[in-house]
Amino acid sequence: MFNRVRSMSFSSGELESLLPDIDLEMLPAELREVYESWSQSTACPSQYSGSVAESDWPVSIYVPERYEEGYAYPLIVWFHSDANDEDQLEEVMSAVSSQNYIGLALRGNRLHETSSGFRWDVSSLQFGSVPLQDLLHVTTCRLRQAFHIHSERIFLAGSGYGADAALQMLVQRPEWFAGGILLDPACKSECLKAERLTGLRGKPVLMSVSRSCPNEMLGRSVEAVRILRSAGANVDVELTEQPIDPSSSEVRVLDHWIMNCINREALV
């Protein structure tokens, strides 16, 4: 099995395969009403088929070499650092753990001005006509059709402005994700000011902060931690001398932290 698979887009026909094959006439009346309501809601993948079918937003998928069908894998959704792209996923996952997780990465929504890579513009998390949360929802649903992923262990993670994008997704859809990992975020997203944060209560968040970062960035990081903790999120802060290289052995901290979250969940 290949460790990484790139998918450029999804056709409407492929998206329709996400819907359960249900004969409405065979359902009890009370369940029929619930199903019809769900099929018209934003939780139903078919609601995204038009916009996603028009998108050519590239994604990468990482699957462990020794993939085990019987194990429900946590999923790490990775938002790459500046001047990179979705291919950074393979290096990151290999450094975090080559076996414990399935990984998903999406390409940043803007070209990087001074390199051949990409970056995240958190002021408008769209690619063409497709909102990021719509694409992420459909892609995750498709992954769960193909691989055994634990639905309550989907973690967002990112570096730099990618961490800001991950945080914005967590704030917008906290019910979709188990927690967030923010490696040296720029903390320039307005999401903590503009959104209701009640959904973050009890959510685990890991944020790394470098002692060498500029004072302005340090101030934004401190404020972000304060706001997240005020909202009830369980924020762990990892202080480092230098910013964490996402492809280095330093990112093993993600593996330890996620496993601690899972162990605490098992004890509750």
Backbone as CSV, one residue per row, in Angstrom:
resi,resn,N_x,N_y,N_z,CA_x,CA_y,CA_z,C_x,C_y,C_z
1,MET,0.848,-1.195,0.000,0.000,0.000,0.000,0.881,1.242,0.000
2,PHE,0.557,2.237,-0.841,1.319,3.466,-0.860,1.055,4.258,0.412
3,ASN,2.105,4.885,0.942,1.948,5.685,2.150,1.180,6.968,1.897
4,ARG,1.335,7.540,0.701,0.696,8.816,0.436,-0.028,8.736,-0.891
5,VAL,-1.233,9.270,-0.899,-2.035,9.301,-2.118,-2.502,10.729,-2.329
6,ARG,-2.324,11.262,-3.530,-2.817,12.606,-3.816,-4.126,12.487,-4.576
7,SER,-5.112,13.258,-4.157,-6.395,13.295,-4.850,-6.668,14.736,-5.246
8,MET,-6.906,14.991,-6.540,-7.053,16.358,-7.015,-8.479,16.883,-6.894
9,SER,-9.472,16.024,-7.069,-10.852,16.494,-6.968,-11.775,15.285,-6.877
10,PHE,-13.040,15.549,-6.590,-14.015,14.481,-6.454,-15.202,14.784,-7.358
11,SER,-15.674,13.774,-8.041,-16.825,13.975,-8.915,-18.112,13.856,-8.115
12,SER,-19.184,14.385,-8.680,-20.473,14.294,-7.998,-20.868,12.845,-7.766
13,GLY,-20.562,11.980,-8.719,-20.906,10.571,-8.570,-20.207,9.933,-7.390
14,GLU,-18.908,10.288,-7.192,-18.173,9.746,-6.056,-18.763,10.223,-4.744
15,LEU,-19.187,11.485,-4.705,-19.739,12.026,-3.474,-21.053,11.354,-3.115
16,GLU,-21.821,11.006,-4.116,-23.102,10.352,-3.844,-22.913,9.018,-3.143
17,SER,-21.747,8.402,-3.317,-21.499,7.110,-2.672,-21.400,7.241,-1.160
18,LEU,-21.273,8.468,-0.665,-21.215,8.660,0.780,-22.579,8.501,1.429
19,LEU,-23.631,8.687,0.672,-24.963,8.613,1.251,-25.365,7.167,1.499
20,PRO,-25.996,6.894,2.629,-26.458,5.531,2.885,-27.470,5.095,1.836
21,ASP,-27.420,3.829,1.468,-28.370,3.281,0.510,-29.617,2.889,1.286
22,ILE,-30.552,3.837,1.420,-31.715,3.640,2.275,-32.990,3.818,1.465
23,ASP,-33.875,2.852,1.590,-35.202,2.949,0.991,-36.111,3.628,2.012
24,LEU,-36.491,4.888,1.723,-37.277,5.654,2.691,-38.592,4.962,3.040
25,GLU,-39.169,4.276,2.068,-40.463,3.639,2.313,-40.363,2.503,3.328
26,MET,-39.142,1.960,3.490,-38.960,0.850,4.416,-38.678,1.323,5.840
27,LEU,-38.428,2.643,6.008,-38.121,3.154,7.341,-39.398,3.403,8.134
28,PRO,-39.358,3.194,9.462,-40.494,3.599,10.296,-40.732,5.098,10.131
29,ALA,-41.952,5.547,10.315,-42.319,6.940,10.064,-41.445,7.914,10.846
30,GLU,-41.160,7.593,12.133,-40.392,8.525,12.950,-38.945,8.642,12.457
31,LEU,-38.380,7.524,11.958,-37.016,7.558,11.435,-36.971,8.218,10.052
32,ARG,-38.049,8.059,9.285,-38.096,8.664,7.964,-37.991,10.186,8.079
33,GLU,-38.689,10.745,9.051,-38.650,12.197,9.248,-37.245,12.658,9.640
34,VAL,-36.597,11.888,10.514,-35.242,12.241,10.932,-34.280,12.171,9.751
35,TYR,-34.399,11.119,8.945,-33.506,10.960,7.790,-33.709,12.084,6.779
36,GLU,-34.951,12.426,6.496,-35.214,13.491,5.539,-34.662,14.816,6.027
37,SER,-34.775,15.060,7.335,-34.227,16.286,7.909,-32.714,16.312,7.775
38,TRP,-32.074,15.166,8.059,-30.602,15.078,7.952,-30.140,15.280,6.520
39,SER,-30.847,14.696,5.559,-30.422,14.769,4.165,-30.463,16.190,3.623
40,GLN,-31.223,17.078,4.287,-31.290,18.473,3.858,-30.371,19.379,4.683
41,SER,-29.689,18.804,5.661,-28.852,19.616,6.550,-27.433,19.720,6.022
42,THR,-26.649,20.610,6.645,-25.253,20.793,6.245,-24.392,19.605,6.640
43,ALA,-24.909,18.688,7.448,-24.138,17.504,7.834,-24.111,16.461,6.727
44,CYS,-24.992,16.605,5.750,-25.095,15.616,4.673,-24.085,15.934,3.578
45,PRO,-23.219,14.973,3.206,-22.193,15.237,2.194,-22.737,15.704,0.853
46,SER,-23.941,15.311,0.477,-24.463,15.707,-0.828,-24.646,17.209,-0.939
47,GLN,-24.735,17.903,0.196,-24.887,19.352,0.157,-23.643,20.030,-0.398
48,TYR,-22.506,19.329,-0.370,-21.262,19.925,-0.825,-20.878,19.482,-2.236
49,SER,-21.630,18.600,-2.852,-21.158,17.948,-4.065,-20.868,18.925,-5.191
50,GLY,-21.716,19.952,-5.367,-21.508,20.872,-6.462,-20.206,21.633,-6.352
51,SER,-19.974,22.286,-5.208,-18.786,23.114,-5.053,-17.516,22.286,-5.022
52,VAL,-17.556,21.134,-4.372,-16.350,20.319,-4.283,-16.009,19.698,-5.628
53,ALA,-17.028,19.327,-6.406,-16.769,18.753,-7.724,-16.068,19.748,-8.641
54,GLU,-16.289,21.046,-8.413,-15.662,22.076,-9.230,-14.253,22.420,-8.738
55,SER,-13.874,21.906,-7.588,-12.601,22.291,-6.994,-11.471,21.393,-7.479
56,ASP,-10.269,22.000,-7.589,-9.082,21.193,-7.867,-8.081,21.344,-6.724
57,TRP,-8.609,21.513,-5.515,-7.773,21.680,-4.323,-7.052,20.373,-4.027
58,PRO,-5.733,20.342,-4.122,-5.004,19.081,-3.903,-4.941,18.699,-2.425
59,VAL,-5.023,17.422,-2.169,-4.846,16.889,-0.815,-3.879,15.713,-0.878
60,SER,-3.258,15.408,0.263,-2.419,14.215,0.388,-2.910,13.383,1.554
61,ILE,-2.763,12.081,1.432,-3.194,11.141,2.466,-2.011,10.272,2.862
62,TYR,-1.836,10.074,4.154,-0.779,9.200,4.653,-1.416,7.991,5.344
63,VAL,-1.002,6.815,4.929,-1.500,5.574,5.528,-0.295,4.760,6.008
64,PRO,-0.303,4.267,7.243,0.838,3.478,7.730,1.128,2.289,6.818
65,GLU,2.407,1.977,6.682,2.801,0.818,5.863,2.161,-0.455,6.377
66,ARG,2.125,-0.599,7.699,1.532,-1.809,8.297,0.108,-1.487,8.771
67,TYR,-0.674,-0.999,7.856,-2.060,-0.651,8.172,-2.823,-1.885,8.638
68,GLU,-3.554,-1.744,9.746,-4.316,-2.857,10.321,-5.802,-2.542,10.250
69,GLU,-6.531,-3.378,9.536,-7.963,-3.149,9.319,-8.745,-3.065,10.623
70,GLY,-8.330,-3.834,11.621,-9.115,-3.924,12.850,-8.896,-2.792,13.830
71,TYR,-7.953,-1.891,13.541,-7.629,-0.823,14.476,-8.243,0.486,13.993
72,ALA,-8.935,1.185,14.900,-9.526,2.485,14.555,-8.458,3.561,14.768
73,TYR,-7.913,4.056,13.676,-6.794,4.992,13.752,-7.255,6.410,14.079
74,PRO,-6.512,7.123,14.924,-6.705,8.571,14.993,-6.288,9.183,13.657
75,LEU,-6.912,10.291,13.318,-6.579,11.012,12.084,-5.958,12.355,12.439
76,ILE,-4.804,12.665,11.841,-4.191,13.980,11.973,-4.426,14.745,10.681
77,VAL,-5.109,15.874,10.787,-5.311,16.757,9.642,-4.237,17.836,9.724
78,TRP,-3.318,17.847,8.755,-2.137,18.705,8.819,-2.271,19.914,7.897
79,PHE,-1.982,21.098,8.451,-1.939,22.339,7.698,-0.481,22.779,7.618
80,HIS,0.085,22.715,6.423,1.529,22.879,6.268,2.009,24.292,6.621
81,SER,3.304,24.411,6.873,3.925,25.696,7.165,4.126,26.479,5.873
82,ASP,4.511,27.742,6.010,4.700,28.612,4.849,5.741,28.050,3.882
83,ALA,5.558,28.371,2.587,6.489,27.982,1.517,6.590,26.464,1.385
84,ASN,5.515,25.764,1.704,5.436,24.312,1.542,4.138,23.973,0.819
85,ASP,3.815,22.696,0.783,2.544,22.274,0.226,2.106,20.992,0.921
86,GLU,1.075,20.350,0.372,0.506,19.153,1.008,1.492,17.995,1.073
87,ASP,2.549,18.027,0.254,3.526,16.945,0.284,4.359,16.938,1.569
88,GLN,4.287,18.010,2.348,4.986,18.031,3.627,4.450,16.957,4.572
89,LEU,3.251,16.480,4.294,2.595,15.505,5.174,3.458,14.278,5.418
90,GLU,4.074,13.745,4.374,4.828,12.500,4.530,5.979,12.663,5.511
91,GLU,6.705,13.775,5.419,7.801,14.022,6.351,7.289,14.201,7.763
92,VAL,6.197,14.925,7.900,5.637,15.175,9.227,5.173,13.884,9.872
93,MET,4.405,13.080,9.133,3.867,11.848,9.710,4.981,10.864,10.037
94,SER,5.996,10.795,9.203,7.120,9.901,9.485,7.846,10.327,10.753
95,ALA,7.915,11.644,10.989,8.587,12.141,12.187,7.724,11.978,13.433
96,VAL,6.407,12.153,13.295,5.500,12.005,14.441,5.405,10.540,14.851
97,SER,5.003,9.697,13.932,4.894,8.250,14.137,4.535,7.619,12.802
98,SER,5.318,6.680,12.373,5.060,6.053,11.071,3.932,5.038,11.130
99,GLN,3.432,4.738,12.324,2.473,3.651,12.452,1.161,4.025,13.143
100,ASN,1.172,5.043,14.017,0.037,5.249,14.914,-1.145,5.995,14.319
101,TYR,-0.954,6.662,13.170,-1.991,7.556,12.678,-2.162,7.460,11.160
102,ILE,-3.359,7.851,10.725,-3.579,8.195,9.326,-3.486,9.710,9.244
103,GLY,-2.962,10.226,8.127,-2.787,11.664,7.981,-3.492,12.201,6.749
104,LEU,-3.928,13.435,6.850,-4.544,14.143,5.731,-3.980,15.550,5.692
105,ALA,-3.560,16.010,4.522,-3.065,17.387,4.376,-3.709,18.039,3.168
106,LEU,-3.944,19.336,3.273,-4.505,20.119,2.179,-3.517,21.221,1.818
107,ARG,-3.517,21.611,0.573,-2.612,22.663,0.112,-3.117,24.029,0.560
108,GLY,-2.170,24.895,0.966,-2.519,26.265,1.326,-3.251,26.980,0.204
109,ASN,-4.081,27.951,0.574,-4.972,28.570,-0.409,-4.382,29.780,-1.122
110,ARG,-3.092,30.061,-0.913,-2.435,31.157,-1.616,-1.019,30.743,-2.011
111,LEU,-0.552,31.236,-3.154,0.848,31.062,-3.520,1.715,31.858,-2.563
112,HIS,2.865,31.276,-2.187,3.803,32.018,-1.352,4.542,33.028,-2.231
113,GLU,4.637,34.261,-1.762,5.139,35.344,-2.601,6.602,35.181,-2.999
114,THR,7.406,34.573,-2.153,8.854,34.533,-2.409,9.397,33.128,-2.638
115,SER,8.526,32.160,-2.855,8.992,30.794,-3.100,8.028,30.107,-4.057
116,SER,8.339,28.855,-4.360,7.457,28.098,-5.252,6.377,27.348,-4.483
117,GLY,6.345,27.535,-3.176,5.366,26.828,-2.356,4.089,27.634,-2.148
118,PHE,3.362,27.271,-1.085,2.070,27.875,-0.797,2.018,28.327,0.662
119,ARG,0.988,29.088,0.979,0.782,29.559,2.345,-0.719,29.563,2.633
120,TRP,-1.072,29.809,3.888,-2.471,29.892,4.284,-2.862,31.340,4.509
121,ASP,-3.928,31.763,3.872,-4.523,33.075,4.107,-5.766,32.853,4.956
122,VAL,-5.640,33.100,6.257,-6.744,32.775,7.170,-7.864,33.805,7.120
123,SER,-7.659,34.903,6.378,-8.730,35.891,6.249,-9.837,35.386,5.329
124,SER,-9.517,34.396,4.492,-10.519,33.826,3.584,-10.120,32.392,3.281
125,LEU,-10.572,31.460,4.107,-10.187,30.062,3.941,-11.057,29.400,2.880
126,GLN,-10.798,29.815,1.645,-11.484,29.243,0.494,-10.469,28.980,-0.598
127,PHE,-10.807,28.001,-1.451,-10.015,27.737,-2.644,-10.992,27.786,-3.802
128,GLY,-10.934,28.861,-4.593,-11.972,29.055,-5.595,-13.296,29.307,-4.902
129,SER,-14.286,28.500,-5.216,-15.616,28.665,-4.630,-15.854,27.744,-3.444
130,VAL,-14.822,27.015,-3.018,-15.014,25.971,-2.008,-14.520,26.422,-0.642
131,PRO,-15.400,26.559,0.352,-14.949,26.826,1.713,-14.158,25.631,2.243
132,LEU,-13.113,25.917,3.004,-12.257,24.859,3.530,-13.039,23.851,4.356
133,GLN,-13.955,24.317,5.200,-14.657,23.376,6.069,-15.520,22.408,5.265
134,ASP,-16.043,22.843,4.115,-16.836,21.948,3.274,-15.960,20.847,2.681
135,LEU,-14.822,21.254,2.122,-13.917,20.278,1.527,-13.392,19.317,2.579
136,LEU,-13.057,19.852,3.738,-12.534,19.015,4.816,-13.574,18.002,5.273
137,HIS,-14.815,18.426,5.357,-15.887,17.521,5.789,-16.049,16.353,4.810
138,VAL,-16.129,16.677,3.527,-16.344,15.639,2.516,-15.131,14.715,2.435
139,THR,-13.926,15.294,2.456,-12.717,14.470,2.361,-12.613,13.517,3.534
140,THR,-12.929,13.993,4.733,-12.886,13.136,5.918,-13.913,12.017,5.824
141,CYS,-15.102,12.346,5.332,-16.126,11.303,5.140,-15.634,10.225,4.180
142,ARG,-14.998,10.646,3.088,-14.498,9.677,2.107,-13.384,8.819,2.706
143,LEU,-12.521,9.438,3.496,-11.459,8.673,4.148,-12.033,7.609,5.063
144,ARG,-13.087,7.961,5.772,-13.680,7.006,6.709,-14.381,5.870,5.970
145,GLN,-14.749,6.093,4.695,-15.286,5.010,3.890,-14.183,4.031,3.487
146,ALA,-12.967,4.565,3.286,-11.861,3.743,2.779,-11.011,3.137,3.878
147,PHE,-10.895,3.838,5.016,-10.003,3.399,6.094,-10.737,3.432,7.431
148,HIS,-10.218,2.646,8.374,-10.834,2.564,9.691,-10.307,3.708,10.554
149,ILE,-11.063,4.800,10.607,-10.678,5.997,11.356,-11.627,6.185,12.526
150,HIS,-11.070,6.472,13.686,-11.876,6.709,14.884,-12.522,8.088,14.768
151,SER,-13.842,8.135,14.716,-14.553,9.388,14.445,-14.368,10.424,15.544
152,GLU,-14.039,9.985,16.760,-13.880,10.923,17.871,-12.413,11.214,18.173
153,ARG,-11.528,10.822,17.256,-10.097,11.072,17.448,-9.494,11.708,16.195
154,ILE,-10.140,12.770,15.742,-9.655,13.526,14.593,-9.043,14.824,15.120
155,PHE,-7.740,14.960,14.955,-7.002,16.095,15.504,-6.525,17.010,14.380
156,LEU,-6.697,18.314,14.592,-6.168,19.318,13.684,-4.764,19.693,14.132
157,ALA,-3.855,19.891,13.184,-2.490,20.285,13.531,-1.921,21.137,12.419
158,GLY,-1.062,22.086,12.791,-0.444,22.918,11.783,0.733,23.679,12.344
159,SER,1.476,24.313,11.434,2.672,25.063,11.807,2.607,26.459,11.214
160,GLY,2.971,27.483,12.000,2.942,28.851,11.516,1.533,29.290,11.161
161,TYR,1.366,29.840,9.963,0.023,30.228,9.527,-0.859,28.997,9.329
162,GLY,-0.238,27.837,9.110,-1.009,26.601,9.063,-1.660,26.302,10.405
163,ALA,-0.961,26.647,11.495,-1.542,26.489,12.827,-2.725,27.439,13.017
164,ASP,-2.621,28.653,12.450,-3.752,29.583,12.510,-4.967,29.015,11.780
165,ALA,-4.722,28.378,10.618,-5.820,27.765,9.863,-6.447,26.622,10.663
166,ALA,-5.600,25.812,11.313,-6.106,24.709,12.141,-6.962,25.247,13.283
167,LEU,-6.491,26.310,13.929,-7.249,26.905,15.035,-8.585,27.442,14.543
168,GLN,-8.594,28.072,13.368,-9.848,28.608,12.839,-10.849,27.493,12.566
169,MET,-10.382,26.363,12.050,-11.280,25.233,11.818,-11.827,24.692,13.140
170,LEU,-10.970,24.641,14.168,-11.409,24.138,15.469,-12.468,25.049,16.068
171,VAL,-12.288,26.358,15.923,-13.254,27.313,16.460,-14.569,27.229,15.698
172,GLN,-14.486,27.074,14.374,-15.699,27.054,13.557,-16.496,25.763,13.724
173,ARG,-15.798,24.634,13.863,-16.477,23.338,13.954,-15.911,22.493,15.083
174,PRO,-16.022,22.942,16.320,-15.421,22.182,17.431,-16.004,20.784,17.590
175,GLU,-17.261,20.597,17.157,-17.901,19.297,17.319,-17.311,18.249,16.379
176,TRP,-16.587,18.660,15.365,-15.998,17.714,14.419,-14.669,17.149,14.892
177,PHE,-13.997,17.830,15.819,-12.602,17.501,16.092,-12.353,17.221,17.578
178,ALA,-11.349,16.360,17.820,-11.001,15.988,19.190,-10.123,17.031,19.850
179,GLY,-9.389,17.822,19.071,-8.497,18.819,19.638,-7.608,19.407,18.574
180,GLY,-6.716,20.307,18.999,-5.849,20.985,18.053,-4.415,21.084,18.529
181,ILE,-3.479,21.058,17.581,-2.053,21.177,17.867,-1.520,22.346,17.047
182,LEU,-1.038,23.369,17.725,-0.632,24.613,17.093,0.864,24.812,17.317
183,LEU,1.663,24.561,16.272,3.107,24.713,16.380,3.497,26.127,15.950
184,ASP,3.936,26.913,16.905,4.388,28.284,16.643,3.409,29.068,15.775
185,PRO,2.152,29.163,16.206,1.165,29.886,15.387,1.501,31.376,15.315
186,ALA,1.104,31.995,14.201,1.279,33.445,14.077,0.257,34.187,14.932
187,CYS,-0.862,33.505,15.241,-1.942,34.075,16.073,-2.482,35.367,15.466
188,LYS,-2.625,35.372,14.134,-3.165,36.543,13.450,-4.593,36.326,12.964
189,SER,-5.154,35.136,13.213,-6.537,34.894,12.835,-7.455,35.671,13.767
190,GLU,-8.540,36.178,13.199,-9.525,36.907,13.995,-10.566,35.983,14.611
191,CYS,-10.395,34.670,14.450,-11.453,33.729,14.845,-11.749,33.783,16.345
192,LEU,-10.732,34.061,17.166,-10.971,34.069,18.607,-11.753,35.301,19.046
193,LYS,-11.810,36.311,18.178,-12.560,37.525,18.503,-13.947,37.504,17.883
194,ALA,-14.063,36.836,16.743,-15.296,36.944,15.967,-16.291,35.822,16.227
195,GLU,-15.839,34.717,16.810,-16.717,33.558,16.934,-17.106,33.304,18.393
196,ARG,-18.236,32.644,18.562,-18.600,32.162,19.897,-17.701,30.979,20.223
197,LEU,-17.150,30.949,21.409,-16.137,29.954,21.754,-16.647,28.903,22.731
198,THR,-17.950,28.886,22.984,-18.471,27.950,23.974,-18.225,26.502,23.579
199,GLY,-18.106,26.224,22.283,-17.886,24.855,21.829,-16.501,24.328,22.144
200,LEU,-15.587,25.195,22.582,-14.226,24.766,22.892,-14.086,24.232,24.303
201,ARG,-15.148,24.314,25.094,-15.052,23.871,26.482,-14.647,22.400,26.551
202,GLY,-13.552,22.145,27.267,-13.055,20.784,27.428,-12.177,20.299,26.293
203,LYS,-12.038,21.077,25.209,-11.213,20.648,24.078,-9.731,20.762,24.425
204,PRO,-8.950,19.706,24.191,-7.508,19.795,24.419,-6.812,20.528,23.274
205,VAL,-5.900,21.423,23.631,-5.132,22.177,22.641,-3.676,22.209,23.107
206,LEU,-2.765,21.899,22.208,-1.329,22.013,22.471,-0.795,23.164,21.620
207,MET,-0.111,24.121,22.273,0.487,25.236,21.551,1.966,25.328,21.901
208,SER,2.812,25.348,20.877,4.236,25.562,21.118,4.566,27.030,20.878
209,VAL,5.418,27.570,21.750,5.834,28.965,21.660,7.344,29.009,21.791
210,SER,8.004,29.682,20.847,9.461,29.782,20.862,9.906,31.015,21.650
211,ARG,10.903,30.815,22.520,11.455,31.947,23.275,12.141,32.960,22.359
212,SER,12.504,32.533,21.154,13.210,33.420,20.225,12.277,34.199,19.314
213,CYS,10.970,34.011,19.455,10.037,34.706,18.567,9.984,36.189,18.937
214,PRO,9.613,37.054,17.993,9.512,38.490,18.275,8.520,38.766,19.404
215,ASN,8.747,39.856,20.142,7.886,40.192,21.278,6.429,40.353,20.868
216,GLU,6.188,40.908,19.670,4.816,41.095,19.211,4.116,39.741,19.053
217,MET,4.820,38.784,18.465,4.247,37.447,18.285,4.060,36.762,19.630
218,LEU,5.011,36.961,20.537,4.875,36.379,21.877,3.638,36.927,22.568
219,GLY,3.418,38.229,22.417,2.237,38.844,23.022,0.946,38.267,22.462
220,ARG,0.905,38.064,21.138,-0.296,37.478,20.529,-0.513,36.049,21.021
221,SER,0.576,35.305,21.203,0.468,33.921,21.679,-0.089,33.877,23.091
222,VAL,0.406,34.756,23.955,-0.079,34.812,25.339,-1.564,35.139,25.364
223,GLU,-1.974,36.097,24.537,-3.385,36.487,24.490,-4.246,35.327,23.976
224,ALA,-3.750,34.608,22.973,-4.508,33.472,22.440,-4.704,32.400,23.515
225,VAL,-3.647,32.108,24.263,-3.760,31.122,25.340,-4.775,31.586,26.373
226,ARG,-4.732,32.869,26.722,-5.668,33.410,27.719,-7.109,33.254,27.254
227,ILE,-7.380,33.611,25.982,-8.744,33.528,25.459,-9.222,32.081,25.409
228,LEU,-8.362,31.180,24.936,-8.741,29.767,24.830,-9.040,29.179,26.205
229,ARG,-8.206,29.504,27.181,-8.444,28.981,28.538,-9.701,29.597,29.140
230,SER,-9.957,30.868,28.856,-11.182,31.504,29.348,-12.419,30.837,28.762
231,ALA,-12.285,30.319,27.531,-13.403,29.634,26.877,-13.580,28.207,27.377
232,GLY,-12.657,27.755,28.232,-12.779,26.409,28.787,-11.936,25.357,28.112
233,ALA,-11.127,25.751,27.112,-10.246,24.772,26.462,-9.116,24.380,27.409
234,ASN,-8.673,23.138,27.302,-7.545,22.649,28.107,-6.261,22.857,27.308
235,VAL,-5.594,23.974,27.541,-4.448,24.375,26.737,-3.137,23.993,27.420
236,ASP,-2.327,23.195,26.730,-0.967,22.885,27.169,0.001,23.722,26.340
237,VAL,0.946,24.381,27.009,1.919,25.219,26.316,3.286,24.563,26.378
238,GLU,3.909,24.412,25.206,5.246,23.826,25.095,6.219,24.953,24.723
239,LEU,7.082,25.329,25.662,8.074,26.369,25.414,9.331,25.760,24.808
240,THR,9.802,26.351,23.721,10.996,25.851,23.047,11.971,27.013,22.832
241,GLU,13.229,26.681,22.600,14.216,27.726,22.331,14.048,28.289,20.927
242,GLN,13.796,27.426,19.955,13.618,27.814,18.565,12.289,27.247,18.059
243,PRO,11.724,27.830,17.004,10.493,27.258,16.433,10.692,25.792,16.062
244,ILE,9.660,25.006,16.226,9.737,23.570,15.954,9.740,23.320,14.447
245,ASP,10.703,22.529,13.990,10.753,22.094,12.595,9.777,20.929,12.443
246,PRO,8.700,21.085,11.634,7.675,20.028,11.538,8.179,18.699,11.007
247,SER,9.327,18.689,10.343,9.837,17.432,9.792,10.949,16.832,10.647
248,SER,11.204,17.410,11.821,12.275,16.925,12.689,11.732,16.023,13.786
249,SER,12.645,15.421,14.539,12.245,14.538,15.641,11.510,15.291,16.747
250,GLU,11.583,16.638,16.718,10.882,17.437,17.736,9.376,17.208,17.715
251,VAL,8.837,16.855,16.538,7.388,16.709,16.453,6.898,15.387,17.054
252,ARG,7.801,14.598,17.607,7.355,13.429,18.384,6.462,13.850,19.543
253,VAL,6.586,15.136,19.930,5.736,15.643,21.000,4.259,15.511,20.631
254,LEU,3.937,15.563,19.332,2.546,15.384,18.900,2.046,13.995,19.258
255,ASP,2.886,12.996,19.010,2.506,11.616,19.305,2.265,11.440,20.803
256,HIS,3.198,11.917,21.625,3.049,11.782,23.072,1.794,12.500,23.566
257,TRP,1.574,13.703,23.035,0.434,14.500,23.506,-0.894,13.864,23.101
258,ILE,-1.006,13.413,21.850,-2.256,12.787,21.397,-2.527,11.508,22.189
259,MET,-1.490,10.702,22.406,-1.681,9.469,23.158,-2.101,9.756,24.600
260,ASN,-1.581,10.819,25.187,-2.023,11.217,26.532,-3.488,11.628,26.526
261,CYS,-3.903,12.349,25.475,-5.318,12.727,25.345,-6.206,11.491,25.263
262,ILE,-5.773,10.522,24.465,-6.560,9.298,24.300,-6.619,8.522,25.612
263,ASN,-5.501,8.459,26.326,-5.477,7.743,27.606,-6.376,8.426,28.629
264,ARG,-6.369,9.761,28.653,-7.258,10.479,29.584,-8.719,10.242,29.229
265,GLU,-9.002,10.215,27.931,-10.367,9.938,27.461,-10.812,8.553,27.916
266,ALA,-9.905,7.582,27.878,-10.257,6.209,28.254,-10.550,6.097,29.747
267,LEU,-9.966,7.009,30.548,-10.151,6.965,32.002,-11.410,7.643,32.460
268,VAL,-11.991,8.477,31.571,-13.204,9.221,31.949,-14.405,8.287,32.009
